[in-house]
Amino acid sequence: MPSTLIVICQGKSCQKEGAKRILSLFQEQKTANIEIKTKYCFGKCGQGPMVVILPTETWYRKVQPEQVSVIVQRHFPTN
């Protein structure tokens, strides 16, 4: 069972800002114990793409493609 969940908004506003690409990049990461899901809208339109890391409830707004690997390394450092 995954110990961490990454939720990526796929609402209209976030999609206009590249949320599909952000989802794809997170899915390409090969990190164990992570589940990736989508949500239609977090209600934070205009701040997207939005990404939430659970269970820590860490929110990222306006996520850009080059930030995906940084977010993964921050939360899931390799030893």
C-alpha positions as MATLAB code, in Angstrom:
seq = 'MPSTLIVICQGKSCQKEGAKRILSLFQEQKTANIEIKTKYCFGKCGQGPMVVILPTETWYRKVQPEQVSVIVQRHFPTN';
ca = [
       0.000    0.000    0.000;
       1.422    3.406   -0.933;
       2.497    5.528    2.008;
       2.259    8.780    0.069;
      -0.331   10.174   -2.290;
       0.325   12.873   -4.884;
      -2.875   14.540   -6.078;
      -2.772   16.698   -9.195;
      -5.639   18.978  -10.133;
      -7.094   18.426  -13.587;
      -9.744   21.155  -13.503;
     -10.206   23.451  -16.496;
      -8.096   26.275  -15.093;
      -5.211   23.968  -14.163;
      -5.383   22.212  -17.528;
      -5.021   25.559  -19.289;
      -1.799   26.019  -17.311;
      -0.345   22.602  -18.221;
      -1.699   20.189  -15.600;
      -1.779   17.258  -18.044;
       1.951   17.634  -18.623;
       2.602   17.883  -14.872;
       0.597   14.684  -14.305;
       2.583   12.909  -17.006;
       5.901   13.989  -15.500;
       4.933   12.778  -12.032;
       3.828    9.453  -13.531;
       7.251    9.074  -15.154;
       8.993    9.239  -11.772;
      10.006    5.792  -10.555;
       9.593    6.154   -6.808;
       8.295    3.329   -4.605;
       5.374    3.700   -2.208;
       3.768    6.588   -4.102;
       0.305    6.677   -5.575;
      -0.614    9.394   -8.063;
      -4.212   10.496   -8.440;
      -6.092   13.351  -10.018;
      -8.865   15.562   -8.743;
     -11.151   17.645  -10.915;
     -10.772   20.846   -8.893;
      -9.262   21.997   -5.598;
     -11.125   25.301   -5.796;
      -7.911   27.298   -6.126;
      -8.468   28.380   -9.725;
      -5.862   30.743  -11.092;
      -3.098   29.191   -8.972;
      -2.592   26.035  -10.987;
      -1.395   23.611  -11.809;
      -1.994   22.592   -8.202;
      -0.266   19.592   -6.609;
      -0.882   18.260   -3.093;
       1.324   15.748   -1.283;
      -0.502   13.641    1.316;
      -0.413   12.789    4.191;
       1.752   15.860    4.886;
      -0.774   18.145    3.134;
       1.996   20.016    1.350;
       0.530   22.252   -1.370;
       2.335   23.433   -4.486;
       0.838   26.049   -6.805;
       1.769   27.087  -10.327;
       3.885   23.948  -10.707;
       6.105   24.049  -13.771;
       7.600   21.003  -15.541;
      11.112   21.682  -14.258;
       9.807   21.640  -10.661;
       8.462   18.079  -10.746;
      11.826   16.382  -10.137;
      12.648   18.908   -7.393;
       9.352   18.148   -5.614;
       9.978   14.407   -5.883;
      13.538   14.745   -4.557;
      12.347   16.947   -1.690;
       9.703   14.489   -0.524;
      11.298   11.207   -1.610;
      15.078   11.529   -1.401;
      17.053    8.535   -2.574;
      19.577    7.083   -0.194;
];
